[in-house]
Amino acid sequence: MVDCGRADDDPRAARWIEPPRFLRYWAPAPHPGPAGREDSQHGRGDEHAAPELACLRGVLAPELLGAAARRAEDLGISAERVLIQWGAIDEDAYLARLAGHLDIPLIDLARIPRTDCPLSDRQIAAAAAAGVIPLRQHGALSYVVAPTLRLSARALCQRRARWPGAALQLTSAAALQRFLEQQGRVALGRTAAFDLLRRRPAMSASTGDGAMLWRQRLVRCAVVIGALVSLPLLAPAATSTLLALWFIGFAALRLVAGLWPVRPVRRRLRRLDETLPVYTLIAALYREAGTVADLVAALEALDYPREKLDIILVLEPGDLATRAALARLKPRPHLRVLVAPPFGPQTKPKALNYALAFAHGDFLAVFDAEDRPEPGQLRAALDAFAQHGPATGCVQASLSIDNLTHSWLSRSFAAEYAGQFDLVLRGLSALRTPLPLGGSSNHFRVAVLRDIGGWDPFNVTEDADLGFRLARFGYRSHAFTSTTFEEAPVTLRNWLPQRTRWMKGFIQTWVVHMRHPLRLWGEIGGRGVATLNLLVAGNVVTALAYPVLLVIGALMVVGHFAPLPVAMQPGPPGLLHYAAVVAGYTSTIVLGWQGLARRRQLALMPVLLLTPLYWLCLSVAAWRAVWQFVWSPHRWEKTTHGVARRAEAPGARAATDNASSPRRPRRASA
């Protein structure tokens, strides 16, 4: 469990305390191994190999129980998860049979008050992940257990046989989740919104509230005015030279990273399903009624056993349309829906933190509403974790645009993505620098993510911030070869708010991590500091400086043909301004060209000729971001999805074939 008692902003300080005893006691038990399967195949030893099925003898056909036991053995999981996934029996019916078989009472948590649970608010999150809570009723302590992927019915049967006198009660995972959502709503909501701020305030982008918020606004306003007005007036030549050098450094770093030779990844043998861990997939949704069905279909098309998938969709409290769209989908044992509590800012990272408390997997991936990951992405991510070692906390897949209906803006977006994810991030990974992660298709070790405090709910570009926080805690991030296809905005009205949010988040990330520059240098080294300043801050500075450099260049051209007033004459470093603009254009065109070539999308290449116009749009977004950073730093502007027509999703045909395959045995009631 995370040590919430410290407010230390040192990332290398002690971060964990000993878990409560009941969490250690109910650790998952290993599956029985190959010998158990051989017995079950011959009709002998099923009770030993799959004790969790003993309660169903005489209820379901022996052939069905044997098939479930063999499938469970292949996957290394408890067999009741297979039956529930097949639809042969629902969870409540199974628990009723299991409770009678083990002589463990079922409990209705809807009637239990919060005062009966002795866990502190800080321990609620650990209980949500573990599937166990203690209850103290009438002076007696008992444990309520909900069999899940992490704490299986098989483990419960084995522990019950060893310690028959243990005071236990059974409930379903859905009932336990409802109890924690209702009774632990305040604790979980405040933890999701304020835990990082409480534990490590120097790593949070929070600006406070009330009087503190206005003081922060005034300070930011003064700093912005000082930077944008005072410096050019007091030191115009030095300021313009610094901007030009920053521009050149930004372009040079992107070009070097994009063209850096990347060692090809060794192909690995396909992993046995038995060795695959439980994988949690999280998507934070807001006003996505039109895309949620496609998202679920894309996640279910992943080449991964559904019995080992833990899909969590997090909705906002007032989003009734998306909740109704989800209700129209048939129930799925591997799919859960959470509603984020109304505490703190209404942002994607806060919703992700809330879902993190309920995650059952050892690994976790984040997806957006419009995402269509390649079917093999989860297996490829596990291979990347194995290749790069235990110090790797995150691996990032590539993002690619699959619009069929395009505007010049979406084509520019596609070229930008191709250069960023297929070239720049892979080069930065090879250079061993922190990665400014993308907001989707980043895969984490769950233990690492909890260790570093999850996402910053107050940072609207939580992905870039998390990439540098991982590095400060001593963890590595790597890009790996797999693609998630996304939809690019096709109108300026949809593109501008999204890019403003990104620019504002880059400002927040730079401000947070540059609060203590010397400490940052000691934690991530010179290359990390250079990446933060040239790439993250450089995205904003170059966009802000671009129109200024254009004006200076235009004045130099005009000055060759006609004399200008002294106040309008550009300073001495005029040639440096030309070099900055040329370097920026060159890096953008080269990276876009190479990225599109790798994606076999060279038909989009003519849009690179409109780079000067695209940069003007980026400049508008950057200046808008500066304004929002001063007055509404945590405002999350929604991007509308489902506008463009898109190519067929990867794995869609396979998913359709699976849907038309022979139906599983019909559900049994008990």
C-alpha positions in Angstrom: 0.0 0.0 0.0 1.2 3.5 -0.8 2.6 5.4 2.1 0.1 8.3 2.2 1.5 9.6 5.5 4.4 11.4 3.9 4.3 14.7 2.0 7.8 14.3 0.7 8.6 15.6 -2.8 11.8 13.6 -3.0 11.1 10.8 -5.6 13.7 8.5 -4.1 12.3 8.6 -0.6 10.6 5.4 0.8 7.3 5.0 -0.9 5.8 1.9 0.5 4.7 0.5 3.8 3.9 -3.1 4.7 0.5 -4.2 3.3 -2.2 -5.2 5.8 -2.1 -8.8 6.9 -5.3 -9.8 5.3 -3.9 -8.9 1.9 -0.9 -11.1 2.4 -3.0 -14.0 3.7 -5.2 -14.1 0.6 -2.4 -14.0 -2.0 -3.2 -15.9 -5.2 -2.3 -19.6 -5.2 -0.5 -21.1 -8.2 -2.4 -23.2 -10.6 -1.9 -27.0 -10.3 0.5 -27.5 -13.2 0.6 -30.0 -16.1 0.0 -33.1 -14.0 -3.5 -31.8 -13.1 -4.4 -31.4 -16.7 -3.4 -35.0 -17.6 -5.7 -36.3 -14.8 -8.6 -34.2 -15.9 -8.3 -35.3 -19.5 -8.8 -38.9 -18.5 -11.8 -38.0 -16.3 -9.8 -38.4 -13.0 -8.5 -35.9 -10.5 -10.8 -33.0 -11.6 -11.6 -32.3 -8.0 -7.9 -32.0 -7.3 -7.0 -30.1 -10.4 -10.0 -27.7 -10.2 -11.5 -27.7 -6.7 -13.5 -24.6 -7.6 -15.7 -26.8 -9.9 -16.6 -29.3 -7.2 -19.7 -27.2 -6.3 -21.0 -27.5 -9.8 -21.1 -31.3 -10.1 -24.6 -32.4 -10.9 -25.5 -28.8 -12.0 -23.5 -28.6 -15.2 -22.6 -31.4 -17.6 -19.4 -33.3 -16.8 -18.1 -32.7 -20.4 -18.6 -28.9 -19.9 -16.8 -29.0 -16.5 -13.9 -31.0 -18.1 -13.6 -28.5 -21.0 -13.6 -25.6 -18.6 -10.9 -27.3 -16.4 -8.7 -27.9 -19.5 -9.2 -24.3 -20.7 -8.3 -23.0 -17.2 -5.2 -25.2 -17.2 -4.2 -23.8 -20.6 -4.6 -20.2 -19.3 -3.3 -20.8 -15.7 -6.4 -19.4 -14.1 -9.3 -20.6 -12.0 -11.9 -22.6 -14.0 -15.0 -20.6 -12.8 -13.7 -17.6 -14.8 -13.8 -19.7 -17.9 -17.4 -20.8 -17.3 -18.5 -17.3 -16.5 -16.7 -16.0 -19.6 -18.4 -18.6 -21.7 -21.8 -17.7 -20.3 -22.4 -21.1 -18.9 -23.2 -19.7 -15.5 -23.3 -16.2 -14.1 -21.3 -15.0 -11.2 -24.1 -14.8 -8.6 -25.3 -18.3 -9.4 -21.8 -19.7 -9.1 -21.2 -17.9 -5.8 -24.4 -19.3 -4.4 -23.2 -22.8 -5.2 -19.7 -22.1 -3.9 -20.9 -20.6 -0.6 -23.0 -23.7 0.1 -20.2 -26.1 -0.8 -17.6 -24.3 1.4 -20.1 -23.5 4.1 -19.3 -19.8 3.8 -22.2 -17.3 4.2 -23.1 -14.9 1.4 -23.3 -11.3 2.5 -25.5 -8.5 1.1 -23.1 -5.5 1.2 -25.9 -3.1 0.3 -27.0 -3.3 3.9 -23.5 -2.8 5.5 -22.7 0.7 6.7 -19.2 2.2 6.3 -18.7 2.1 10.1 -18.5 -1.7 10.0 -15.4 -1.6 7.7 -12.3 -0.9 9.9 -10.2 0.1 7.0 -9.0 3.7 7.0 -9.7 5.9 4.0 -6.1 5.4 2.9 -6.5 1.6 2.8 -9.7 1.7 0.7 -7.8 1.8 -2.6 -5.8 -1.3 -1.6 -9.0 -3.2 -0.8 -10.5 -2.2 -4.2 -7.5 -3.8 -6.0 -7.3 -6.9 -3.8 -11.0 -7.9 -3.7 -11.0 -8.3 0.1 -12.4 -6.1 2.8 -12.5 -6.7 6.6 -15.8 -6.2 8.5 -16.2 -5.9 12.3 -19.7 -6.8 13.3 -20.9 -7.4 16.8 -17.3 -7.3 18.0 -16.2 -10.1 15.7 -13.8 -9.6 12.7 -14.4 -11.3 9.4 -13.2 -11.0 5.9 -15.5 -10.4 2.9 -13.9 -12.0 -0.2 -14.9 -11.5 -3.8 -13.3 -14.0 -6.2 -11.6 -12.1 -9.0 -8.9 -12.6 -11.5 -6.4 -11.7 -8.9 -8.0 -13.6 -5.9 -9.5 -16.6 -7.5 -12.1 -19.1 -6.3 -9.4 -21.8 -6.6 -7.2 -19.9 -4.1 -10.2 -19.5 -1.8 -11.0 -23.3 -1.9 -7.4 -24.2 -1.2 -7.1 -21.7 1.7 -10.4 -22.9 3.1 -9.3 -26.5 3.1 -6.1 -25.5 5.1 -7.8 -23.1 7.6 -11.5 -24.2 7.9 -12.0 -22.0 10.9 -11.2 -18.7 9.2 -14.1 -16.2 9.5 -15.1 -15.5 5.9 -18.1 -14.2 4.0 -18.6 -14.2 0.2 -19.8 -11.6 -2.2 -19.5 -10.9 -5.9 -16.9 -8.7 -7.4 -19.6 -6.4 -8.7 -21.2 -6.1 -5.3 -17.8 -5.3 -3.7 -17.1 -2.7 -6.3 -20.5 -1.1 -5.7 -19.9 -1.1 -1.9 -16.5 0.6 -2.3 -17.8 3.1 -4.9 -20.6 4.1 -2.5 -19.1 3.8 0.9 -15.5 4.6 -0.2 -16.6 7.3 -2.7 -15.1 10.2 -0.8 -11.9 8.4 0.1 -11.3 7.0 -3.4 -12.4 10.3 -5.1 -10.1 12.4 -2.9 -7.2 9.9 -3.4 -7.7 10.1 -7.2 -7.7 13.9 -7.2 -5.3 14.9 -4.4 -3.0 12.0 -3.5 -0.1 13.1 -5.6 -0.5 16.7 -4.3 -0.5 15.5 -0.7 2.4 13.1 -1.0 4.6 15.1 -3.4 3.4 18.7 -3.8 6.4 19.7 -5.8 5.4 17.2 -8.6 1.8 18.4 -8.9 0.6 21.1 -11.3 -2.2 22.1 -8.8 -2.6 25.8 -8.4 -4.8 25.6 -5.3 -8.3 27.2 -4.9 -9.9 30.3 -3.5 -7.4 33.1 -2.5 -4.5 30.8 -3.4 -5.8 30.4 -6.9 -6.0 34.2 -7.5 -2.5 34.7 -6.1 -1.3 32.0 -8.5 -3.1 33.7 -11.4 -1.5 37.1 -10.5 1.9 35.5 -10.3 1.6 33.7 -13.6 0.2 36.8 -15.2 3.2 38.8 -14.0 5.7 36.2 -15.2 4.1 36.0 -18.6 4.0 39.7 -19.0 7.6 40.0 -17.9 8.7 37.3 -20.3 6.7 38.6 -23.3 7.0 42.3 -22.8 9.8 43.3 -20.5 12.6 41.1 -21.9 12.2 42.1 -25.5 12.1 45.8 -24.5 15.1 45.6 -22.1 17.2 43.2 -24.1 15.8 42.8 -27.6 18.9 41.4 -29.3 19.6 38.9 -26.5 15.9 37.8 -26.4 15.6 37.3 -30.2 18.9 35.4 -30.2 17.8 33.2 -27.4 14.5 32.5 -29.2 16.3 31.6 -32.5 18.8 29.3 -30.7 15.9 27.6 -28.8 14.2 27.2 -32.2 17.3 25.6 -33.7 17.8 23.4 -30.7 14.3 22.1 -30.9 14.6 21.3 -34.6 18.0 19.8 -34.2 17.0 17.5 -31.3 13.9 16.2 -33.2 16.0 15.7 -36.4 18.8 13.8 -34.5 16.3 11.6 -32.6 14.2 11.0 -35.8 17.3 9.9 -37.8 19.1 8.1 -35.0 19.7 4.4 -35.9 17.4 2.2 -33.9 18.4 -1.4 -33.3 15.9 -3.8 -34.8 13.8 -5.7 -32.2 14.4 -9.4 -31.9 11.4 -11.5 -32.8 10.3 -13.6 -29.9 8.4 -16.8 -29.9 4.7 -16.5 -29.2 4.0 -16.7 -25.5 1.9 -19.5 -24.2 -1.4 -18.3 -22.9 -0.6 -19.9 -19.5 2.3 -17.5 -19.0 0.3 -14.3 -19.9 -0.5 -12.1 -16.9 -3.8 -10.4 -16.2 -3.9 -7.2 -18.3 -6.0 -4.2 -17.3 -7.2 -1.8 -20.1 -8.6 1.6 -19.1 -10.4 4.2 -21.2 -11.6 7.4 -19.7 -14.7 8.5 -21.6 -16.7 11.7 -21.7 -19.6 12.3 -24.2 -18.6 9.3 -26.3 -22.0 7.6 -26.9 -21.3 7.3 -30.6 -17.8 5.6 -30.3 -18.0 3.4 -27.2 -19.4 0.4 -29.0 -16.5 0.6 -31.6 -14.0 1.0 -28.7 -15.3 -2.2 -26.9 -15.2 -4.1 -30.2 -11.6 -2.9 -30.9 -10.4 -4.0 -27.4 -12.1 -7.3 -27.7 -10.4 -7.9 -31.0 -7.0 -7.9 -29.2 -5.1 -11.3 -29.5 -5.4 -12.0 -25.7 -7.5 -14.4 -23.7 -10.6 -12.6 -22.6 -10.5 -14.6 -19.4 -7.3 -12.6 -18.6 -8.6 -9.2 -19.7 -9.8 -6.6 -17.2 -11.4 -3.8 -19.2 -12.4 -0.7 -17.2 -14.4 2.2 -18.7 -14.5 5.3 -16.6 -17.4 7.8 -17.1 -18.1 11.2 -15.7 -21.1 11.6 -13.4 -23.3 13.6 -15.8 -22.6 11.7 -18.9 -25.9 9.9 -19.2 -25.7 9.4 -23.0 -22.5 7.3 -22.8 -24.0 5.3 -19.9 -27.1 4.6 -22.0 -24.9 3.5 -24.9 -23.0 1.1 -22.7 -26.2 -0.3 -21.2 -27.3 -1.3 -24.7 -24.3 -3.6 -25.0 -24.7 -7.1 -23.7 -23.0 -7.8 -20.3 -19.4 -8.8 -20.5 -17.6 -10.5 -17.6 -14.3 -8.8 -18.5 -15.8 -5.3 -18.8 -16.5 -3.0 -15.8 -17.9 0.5 -15.8 -16.9 3.1 -13.1 -18.2 6.6 -12.5 -15.6 9.0 -11.4 -16.5 10.9 -8.2 -17.0 14.7 -8.5 -13.9 15.7 -6.5 -11.1 17.8 -7.9 -10.8 18.8 -11.5 -12.8 17.0 -14.2 -9.9 15.7 -16.2 -8.8 12.4 -17.8 -5.9 11.8 -15.4 -8.2 12.0 -12.4 -10.5 9.4 -14.0 -7.5 7.2 -14.7 -6.4 7.4 -11.1 -9.8 6.4 -9.9 -9.8 3.3 -12.2 -6.2 2.5 -11.1 -7.5 1.7 -7.6 -9.8 -1.0 -9.0 -7.3 -2.5 -11.5 -6.7 -6.3 -11.1 -3.9 -6.7 -13.7 -0.2 -6.8 -13.4 0.1 -4.6 -16.5 -2.1 -1.8 -17.6 -2.7 0.0 -20.9 -4.5 3.3 -21.5 -6.7 3.8 -24.6 -8.8 6.7 -25.9 -12.4 6.5 -27.1 -11.5 6.4 -30.9 -8.6 4.0 -30.6 -8.1 0.8 -32.6 -5.0 -1.0 -31.5 -3.4 -3.7 -33.6 -4.5 -7.1 -32.3 -1.1 -8.2 -31.2 -0.3 -5.1 -29.2 -0.6 -6.5 -25.6 1.7 -9.4 -26.5 4.2 -7.0 -28.2 4.1 -4.8 -25.1 5.0 -7.8 -22.8 7.8 -8.7 -25.1 9.1 -5.1 -24.9 9.0 -5.2 -21.1 10.9 -8.5 -21.1 13.5 -7.2 -23.5 14.2 -4.0 -21.7 14.3 -5.4 -18.2 12.6 -4.8 -14.8 13.7 -1.1 -14.7 11.2 -0.4 -17.5 8.1 1.2 -16.2 6.3 2.0 -19.4 6.4 1.1 -23.1 4.8 3.3 -25.7 3.1 2.1 -28.9 3.0 4.2 -32.0 -0.1 6.2 -32.9 -1.2 6.5 -36.5 -4.0 8.3 -38.3 -6.5 6.2 -40.4 -8.9 8.9 -41.6 -10.4 8.2 -45.0 -12.1 11.6 -45.1 -9.4 14.2 -44.9 -8.8 17.9 -44.7 -5.4 19.6 -45.2 -5.4 19.9 -41.4 -5.9 16.2 -40.7 -3.3 15.3 -43.4 -0.8 17.6 -41.6 -1.7 15.9 -38.3 -1.1 12.5 -39.9 2.4 13.5 -41.1 3.2 15.0 -37.7 2.1 11.8 -35.9 4.1 9.6 -38.3 7.3 11.6 -37.6 6.7 11.8 -33.9 5.8 8.2 -33.0 7.6 6.2 -35.7 10.8 8.2 -35.6 11.3 10.8 -32.8 10.1 8.7 -29.9 12.0 5.6 -31.0 15.1 7.7 -31.4 14.7 9.2 -28.0 14.3 5.7 -26.6 17.5 4.6 -28.3 19.2 7.7 -26.9 18.0 6.7 -23.4 16.3 9.9 -22.6 12.9 10.4 -20.9 10.0 10.0 -23.3 7.2 12.6 -23.5 4.6 9.9 -23.7 1.5 9.9 -25.9 -1.8 10.1 -24.1 -2.9 6.7 -25.5 -1.5 3.2 -25.9 1.1 3.6 -23.2 1.5 0.4 -21.2 2.6 0.3 -17.6 3.6 -2.1 -14.8 0.8 -1.5 -12.4 3.1 -1.7 -9.3 5.3 1.0 -10.8 2.4 3.2 -11.7 1.1 3.0 -8.1 4.6 3.5 -6.8 5.1 6.9 -8.5 1.6 8.2 -7.5 -0.3 7.6 -10.8 -1.2 10.5 -13.0 -1.3 14.1 -12.1 -5.0 15.1 -12.2 -4.1 18.8 -12.5 -1.9 18.4 -15.6 -3.9 18.4 -18.9 -1.0 16.7 -20.7 -0.6 14.0 -18.0 1.2 11.7 -20.4 4.2 13.9 -21.0 4.5 14.7 -17.3 4.3 11.0 -16.4 7.2 10.2 -18.8 9.5 12.5 -16.9 8.2 11.5 -13.5 9.0 7.9 -14.3 12.5 8.9 -15.1 12.9 10.9 -11.9 11.9 7.7 -9.9 14.5 5.7 -11.7 12.3 4.0 -14.3 12.8 3.8 -18.0 10.3 4.3 -20.9 10.7 2.7 -24.3 8.9 2.9 -27.6 8.0 -0.4 -29.2 6.7 -1.7 -32.5 3.0 -1.8 -32.5 0.4 0.7 -33.7 -2.9 2.1 -32.5 -5.0 3.8 -35.1 -6.7 7.1 -34.3 -8.9 9.7 -35.8 -7.5 13.1 -36.6 -9.6 16.3 -36.3 -10.7 17.5 -39.7 -11.8 21.0 -38.8 -9.9 23.8 -37.1 -12.8 24.1 -34.6 -12.1 20.6 -33.3 -8.3 20.7 -33.8 -7.6 24.0 -32.0 -9.0 23.1 -28.5 -7.1 19.8 -28.5 -3.8 21.4 -29.5 -4.3 24.2 -27.0 -4.7 21.6 -24.3 -1.5 19.9 -25.3 0.4 23.2 -25.4 -0.9 24.2 -22.0 0.0 20.8 -20.6 3.6 21.2 -22.0 3.8 24.5 -20.1 2.6 22.8 -16.9 5.0 19.9 -17.3 7.9 22.2 -17.8 7.0 24.4 -14.8 6.5 21.4 -12.5 9.8 19.7 -13.3 11.9 22.8 -13.5 11.0 23.9 -10.0 14.3 22.5 -8.7 16.6 22.4 -11.7 19.7 21.0 -9.9 17.7 18.2 -8.3 16.2 17.4 -11.7 19.7 17.3 -13.2 20.8 14.8 -10.6 17.8 12.6 -11.2 17.5 12.5 -15.0 20.9 13.8 -16.1 21.8 16.4 -18.8 20.1 14.5 -21.6 16.9 14.4 -19.7 17.0 18.1 -18.9 17.8 18.9 -22.5 14.9 16.9 -23.7 12.5 18.6 -21.3 13.7 22.1 -22.3 14.3 21.6 -26.0 11.4 19.3 -26.8 8.6 19.8 -24.3 9.2 23.5 -23.7 10.5 23.9 -27.2 7.1 22.9 -28.6 5.5 25.9 -27.0 8.4 28.4 -27.4 8.9 27.7 -31.1 5.2 28.1 -31.7 5.1 31.4 -29.8 8.3 32.6 -31.5 7.4 31.6 -35.1 5.3 34.6 -36.0 7.9 36.9 -34.4 10.7 35.3 -36.5 8.5 35.7 -39.6 8.0 39.4 -38.9 11.7 39.9 -38.3 12.6 38.0 -41.5 10.0 40.0 -43.5 11.5 43.3 -42.1 14.9 42.2 -43.2 13.7 41.5 -46.7 11.9 44.9 -46.9 14.9 46.6 -45.5 17.0 45.5 -48.5 14.7 47.5 -50.8 13.6 50.4 -48.8 14.9 52.2 -45.6 13.0 51.4 -42.4 12.4 53.5 -39.3 15.0 52.8 -36.6 12.4 51.3 -34.3 11.5 48.8 -37.1 15.0 47.7 -38.0 15.8 44.1 -37.0 18.7 43.5 -34.6 22.1 42.0 -35.7 21.2 38.3 -35.4 18.9 38.4 -38.5 20.7 35.6 -40.3 20.2 33.5 -37.2 16.4 34.0 -37.5 16.6 32.7 -41.1 18.5 29.7 -39.9 15.9 29.0 -37.2 13.0 29.1 -39.6 14.8 27.0 -42.2 15.9 24.4 -39.6 12.3 24.2 -38.3 10.9 23.7 -41.8 13.6 21.2 -42.7 13.1 19.1 -39.6 9.3 19.0 -40.0 9.4 18.1 -43.7 12.1 15.5 -43.4 10.5 13.8 -40.4 7.1 13.9 -42.0 8.4 12.5 -45.2 10.3 9.7 -43.6 7.4 8.9 -41.3 4.8 8.8 -44.1 7.2 6.6 -46.1 7.3 4.1 -43.3 3.6 4.2 -43.1 3.3 3.8 -46.8 1.2 7.0 -46.9 3.3 9.0 -49.3 0.1 10.2 -51.0 -0.3 12.6 -48.1 3.2 14.0 -48.6 2.2 17.1 -50.6 0.6 18.5 -47.5 4.1 19.1 -46.1 4.3 22.1 -48.5 1.7 23.7 -46.2 4.0 23.5 -43.2 4.3 27.3 -42.9 0.5 27.5 -42.7 0.3 24.6 -40.2 2.8 26.3 -38.0 0.7 29.4 -37.9 -2.2 27.3 -36.6 0.2 25.9 -33.9 1.1 29.4 -33.0 -2.5 30.4 -32.5 -2.9 27.3 -30.2 0.2 28.2 -28.3 -0.8 31.8 -27.6 -4.3 30.5 -26.6 -2.6 28.0 -24.3 -0.6 30.8 -22.6 -3.9 32.7 -21.9 -5.5 29.5 -20.5 -2.4 28.7 -18.4 -2.9 32.0 -16.6 -6.7 32.0 -16.1 -7.9 28.3 -16.4 -4.9 26.0 -16.2 -6.9 22.9 -15.4 -9.7 23.3 -18.0 -10.0 20.2 -20.1 -11.3 21.1 -23.6 -13.1 18.1 -25.1 -12.1 16.7 -28.5 -15.1 15.5 -30.6 -14.6 12.0 -32.1 -16.5 10.1 -34.7 -16.5 12.9 -37.3 -14.2 11.4 -40.0 -14.9 8.2 -41.9 -12.2 5.7 -41.1 -10.6 2.5 -42.5 -11.7 -0.9 -41.2 -10.3 -1.5 -37.7 -7.4 -4.0 -37.4 -8.9 -7.4 -36.3 -12.4 -6.3 -37.1 -12.9 -9.2 -39.5 -11.6 -11.6 -36.9 -13.9 -10.2 -34.4 -16.8 -10.6 -36.7 -15.8 -14.2 -37.4 -15.7 -14.8 -33.6 -19.1 -13.3 -33.2 -20.5 -15.7 -35.8 -18.8 -18.8 -34.4 -20.9 -21.5 -32.7 -22.4 -20.3 -29.4 -21.1 -21.4 -26.1 -23.2 -23.6 -23.8 -26.3 -21.8 -22.5 -26.2 -20.3 -19.1 -27.3 -22.4 -16.1 -29.2 -21.1 -13.1 -28.7 -22.4 -9.6 
